[in-house]
Amino acid sequence: MAIETFNLSTLPGKIVDIGRRSSVLFELLQQEIVLGVLPPMTVVLELELAQRFGYSQSTVREALLALQQEGLVHRQPHRGTQISPCTEQEAIEMIHIRHDIECRGVTRILEMTEKARGQLRELLLKDIEAMVRAARDQDEYLLSCYDRAFHLRLYSCAQLPNVEPILKRCLVHNHRYKILNCGGDVSRLHASAERHYLLIDAIDSGDRETLVSCLSHHIRTAVNFGPDLTQPEVGQSA
């Protein structure tokens, strides 16, 4: 399998505790898990992955440990590694957690200096442009990577580094659930990218209530731009 030129380690929330080779394998396996190439509950073995990708078992082990930190795999001694489930119940819980974390943190943007806010705005716009290019190329996974980068960058202004890994985990699982259950409709990829411009407009407004309301709606309707997943009856009716 060819190694992608895109490198998740260059984005906010990067994996910093593993080597370069492990990081590349981590990204390749994360992509396969998010896209469902490795379906939920699949058992994978270190030796088989080492042979498939041409890495040592120690490199594979490091990558799997990093994936375990994100909750994408569950490792069981002497029983291999199992791809984690992807349920609606967990998706709803993570939407709730993500919503609370982001909506509380985003208001710190309005406390930034005009210069710092302008610099952040430029970086966020670059993330959106990258999403638009991925949508044009019909690359749903790459779009999801830049979507996650956008939201992690947005949250970085809160200056709560111990909370960021929690948000990062929620983001990857939200996107995984969305792709596995609502993916395949490439006509919606452009809309998925361009809806982020509304968040830029909300930041530009300088109004706290407008910004929180816009971000709240963006998160609550993130899955296929459909019903508000934070409403209990939605989860019960599916």
Secondary structure, 3 states (H helix, E strand, C coil): CCCCCCCHHHCCCCCCCCCHHHHHHHHHHHHHHHHCCCCCCCEECHHHHHHHHCCCHHHHHHHHHHHHHCCCEEEECCCEEEECCCCHHHHHHHHHHHHHHHHHHHHHHHHCCHHHHHHHHHHHHHHHHHHHHHHHCCCHHHHHHHHHHHHHHHHHCCCCCCCHHHHHHHHHHHHHHHHHHHCCCHHHHHHHHHCCHHHHHHHHHCCHHHHHHHHHHHHHCCCCCCCCCCCHHHHHHC
